[in-house]
Each structure stands twice: as structure tokens, then as C-alpha cells.
Amino acid sequence: MRFWLIAILIFFAVRYLLPIVLRLVLSSFVRKQMRNGGFVVPPPARPDGSDPATRPGEIRVDYVPPTAPERDKPAGFKGGEYVDFEEVK
């Protein structure tokens, strides 16, 4: 009988009290980190070290990947890129 009483008390503590305690602890931790600036992600650095200012409404492109040479495609190819896939059931 004593075992079941302890088991029920532990169950209710874990089920009802632990989420409240975790919510309070985690929310205070997140508030502290936000005050200290712990979640701030710096912007990526440019390779040449410059930071050109863009006017409002303009787009700044950080990186453009090199294009593949046209000789890789067959002569009669008139489509785009295709992805092979398998259906999983």
C-alpha cells in the first residue's frame, strides 16, 4: 500500500508540478539570455571585407554560385533539371 501511495504522489508531481517548474525556469532563462544578447546572430561576413550600402528597394546579392557549362547537357535536351524519386508506401 505504501508503494502505491508513493507511486501516485510521484506521478502527480511529474504530471502537474514538473511542467510548471520547467516553464518558470526556462522562461526566466530565455528572458535572461535575451537581456544579455545571448541569442543574437551576427550577419555573415563578406569575403572582401566591404559592406556596400544599398538604397531602399534594391536587392544585394551576397553569393552567386557558378553556372555549369552548357557542354554537360545532351544536344537535344529541351527540359530543365529533373529529380528522380521513389514513392515510399
N, C-alpha and C positions, 0 to 999 in steps of 0.2 A: 504494500500500500504506500509506503514511504517513497519507493522508486517512482511510482506513477505520479505522485504529487510533485516531486522534483521535476519529472519529465514535462508535466503540464506547465509548471511555472517557467521552465526554460523555453518551452515552445512559445508561450505568450510573450516572454521577454524578447525573443528573437523576432517574432512576428509583428509585434506592435511597438516595442521600445527601440529596437535597433534601427529601423528606418528613420525614426525621429532624430535619434542621436547622430546618425550618419548625415542626415540632411543639414543639421545645425553645424556640424564640424566642417563638412565640405563647403557649405555656403560661406562660412567665415574664412576658410582657406582661400576660396576664389576671390572674395572681396579683398583680402589682404594682398593677393597677387596682382589684382587689378590696380590697387592703390600704388603698389611698388613698381608697376610696369612690367610684371613678370611675363605677361602674355603678348608683349609687343614683338612683332616680327619685322625686322628691318627689311627695307626693299633690296632687291638683288643689285649687286654692284655691276657697273658697266665694265667691260674688258679694257676699254681705253681710258677709263677714269673720268670721262667727261659726263656732264649731266645737262644736256641741252634742254632749254625751256621751250615748251610747246604752247602755242596760243590756244585759247579755248575753242573747242570744236575740231581740233586737229588730232590725229592719231600718231602716237610714237611707237614704232616697231622696235623691240629690243633685239630680236634674233630672227633671221630668215634662213631656214635650212637650205642647203644647196640642192639644186634640182638634178634629177638623174638624167644622164644623156639619152637622147632620143634613139640611139642605136640599139638600146636594150629591148625595144618593143619590136614585134614582128612587123613586116611590111604591110600586111593587110589588116592590122589591128585598128578598129574604129571605136572601141569602148573605153571605159575608164578602168579604175582599179577594182578588182573583184576579190572577195574573201570567200574561201571555201569553209563550209561548216557542216557539222553533223548534228542532226536532231537527237536529243537525249530524251528518252521516254522513261 
